[in-house]
Each structure stands twice: as structure tokens, then as C-alpha cells.
Amino acid sequence: MELASLMKHPEHANKVGKPSLLIHLHVAIPSIKENRLVAISALARAKIALHRLLDWSAWLVLGKFQFKGYNYARREYSNRGDIAIKLAIKELLRAQFAEADVTFTESEWGNLSDLTVREINAQAALFVVAGGGYWVFDRAKRMSPSFLADLPYFEQITCPVTVLGSGVNFNMPKSDSVIDVDIEPELRSALLRFDRRVDLLAVRCRSTFEFFNAIGMQKARLVCDPAVFKAITPDLVPTQHDVLAIGINLAFHGKFVERLFEQNIALYIAFLKTIAQQFKSEFYYFIHSDEEFLVAQILKAAGIKLTVVDVPANDLAGAYCQVDVLLCQMMHSNILSFCAGVPALNIAYDSKNIGFNDLIGMQEFCISAYAVTQENLIEKMTKLIQQRVALKAQLAARKAELDLAMQAILRDLGELAHQRARGLADHSQPLTQLTPYQKAS
């Protein structure tokens, strides 16, 4: 796509002569907030230390589980998966607009403002809801407030409003993964308003696609999570070639997931010990949020030998390249391992997990957290290990198919940006002139 028409004024090109292009990303975690240390007082720190002492005493002496994730998180906004989505989207968009000098600005879900909208309208070629579970329903089937707070601002934005690989999250109250939500008239009306306003709506899984279609939304297109295409920097976790390298990731973020973890932790420990006896193997625990350092400690305390893999979001896909198979819960552990070509067994706590494995053809290796047993875990993991070479080839073929769909979406984004560029060609303000709080890498 030719972007030379983006600006007519010389100040709108960078020093090497590329036209400038500004894209605004609407994200779960803005770059400015990533991995922010939790600010606590000395008194609060002492209370947390006491809680930890009591938690471990109860667990080791009485076998009583009373851990709470918030007492073990050193940082907030630390979800590596959410950050990896944003990084992957930036990579995809920079590649799509390779002939332009692309700059990104960001806003956080649920936190748009009149000022932000004015600057988007004056400067941006595209507005992109950047992946993730933007529409979230809890077990009580209530939607999180971010979307409804953002909707009036979407209708004020004059550049193309797009969605790239976002989806519906639904914490399953039972094994059934259907997004079983009775949509109230007001919410249905809001979703249909969004469907009328949005210029491109690319969703990450079939369950989201079917959910929107059932409501009457007409613009949804099925693609996949953008993190599937995260650039890979391998060789971060060296392993011995004669030993099976098994990755582990278990979710422990928020009350709902903590309850499931408490119900199943004894089962997970027994399963991992059995696998260690049956296969010459090494375990690697992949941290996806800071609360999971506790999970690794609990497994170690149970006698499971493992190496903790704590790398930045940008390096996670490469780290997964170094394991042969994976047991995981966090969807982006599943996604980044798929990006790396590693077969995974997923224990699903949300409809999104089942939707992703359906999309990549791995339904057989996705078990509901409500239906998991030591027997079916051992059966599925044994099969995963035995068939890992064939499964790697299957995953590579499916990734290539998904890439075709993603490239079609990116081309359509390019055309939308081109149309917007024609409208901004006579604009007197450079698109790269940003307010400090917005500028993002």
C-alpha cells in the first residue's frame, strides 16, 4: 500500500524520508504501567510477611490451603500474556506498514477521555483495540465495565476504529464452555451500537465469533490471537537433548482461579510426580504473572524439582522453544507455546482456553479444570509426549493457515489507514507530535 500521500508537509516525514504513521492502541496494560512495583507501607509489608508465615505453616503442617495471590505479587500489571499480545501487534503492524515510520500511542481499557479522543482524531491513522479479553463475563455472568465505559468515546472517534484479535472471556462455572450469558436488552443494544461503529472486528476464537453472531452483530471476522505470531528469540532455556523437557504453567490470578487451584493442587502434584517417575525428564515452570512465583514454590515444597523460567514478555515465545511439551493453564502459555511449535496439554478454566484449542485443532488436549483427574492427565500427557513429533508438524501447518487469515486482516487494516491518510493529507499538525503521557515504545 502506498503511504506517500499520508502527508504533504515535509515535517511529516522522518529524517530518512519515510512518511510518518501514528497508530493508537487500546490495551489491557499500557506500556507506562507494565510491571509496576506494588507500593505498600511498612505496616502493610509487615502484615504481608505475617500472612505468608501463617499460610506456609498451615500448608506444610496442616495441609490447609489459605494462600491469596495478592500477598505474593511483587508487581502489578505483570501479566506477560497481555504484554506479549501488545508487542506482537506492534510487530505485525510495523511489518504491514514497513514503508512508514510507525509510532504508537496507547490508552487503557475503560480509561478513554475527551482529551485522548481529540488527539486521536487529530493525529491517528488507526484506532486498534489490541487483542486480549476485552469483553469479560464473570461466573455471575456480569460484564466488566470497561467496554461500556469506552463505547461513547468510540462513537466520537473519527479515524477507523478496529479490533485486532480480541475476544470474550467467560470464567466457566462448570465444565460446559458455552458462553452461557443472558444478554440484557441494554447490553445487546450497546454491542449492536459498537457493531455499527466499528470498521473492522477481527476476533480471536470461534466462541466469540458465534457469540457476536447470535446477538446479531454482522462485522465479526474470525482470525486468531496476534501473539501466535510473536517474533521468536530462542536459546533462553538450554536443555539436555537426552532428557525430556516438560514445561509447566498453572494459573493463580484472582479469586475464581485461586479456588480452582486450591481444589486441584494435590492432583497436580501427584500427576507431576508420576510423570517424573515414568519419563526421564526435567520440569521448567514458566512464569506468566507474579503470583505464580508462589505456585513454583508450592511445587518445589512438595518435592518436585523444577527450574523457574522468568523472562520478559518479549522473550517468552523463544523460551518455550526449549521444551518438548507443556502442561499449562494460562491461555497465553498455550498461545506462546503454539507460536513456538510446542504441543501443549491445557487445563481450561475459561471458555477462551477451549476456544483457542478448537481453533488450532488441539481439542483432544484441552481438559476442563472441573473434569480433570490424575488418570486423564496422565493419559493425555503420555499421548502428547509419544506423538509430539507429529503434533509439532500439525501445529506448524495450522499456524501457516492462520497466518493467511491474519495477513488478510492486516491488508484490510492497511486499506483503512490508506483511506484515513487521504483525509489527513492536508492536516497541519504532524502525526508524531504526542503528549508525553501517551507516547509508547
Secondary structure, 3 states (H helix, E strand, C coil): CCCHHHCCCHHHECCCCCEEEEEEEEECCCHHHCCEECCCCHHHHHHHHHHHHHHHHHHHHHCCCCCCHHHCCCEECCCHHHHHHHHHHHHHHHHHCCCCEEEEEEEECCCCCHHHHHHHHHHCCEEEEEEEEEEEECCCCCECCHHHHHHHHHCCCCCCEEEEEEEEEEECCCCCCCCCCCCCHHHHHHHHHHHHHCCEEEECCHHHHHHHHHHCCCCEEECCCHHHHCCCCCCCCCCCCCCEEEEECCCCCCHHHHHHHHHHHHHHHHHHHHHHHHCCEEEEEECCCCCHHHHHHHHHHCCCCEEEECCCHHHHHHHHCCCCEEEECCHHHHHHHHHCCCCEEEEECEHHHHHHHHHCCCHHHEEECCCCCHHHHHHHHHHHHHCHHHHHHHHHHHHHHHHHHHHHHHHHHHHHHHHHHHHHCCCCCCCCCCCCCCEEC
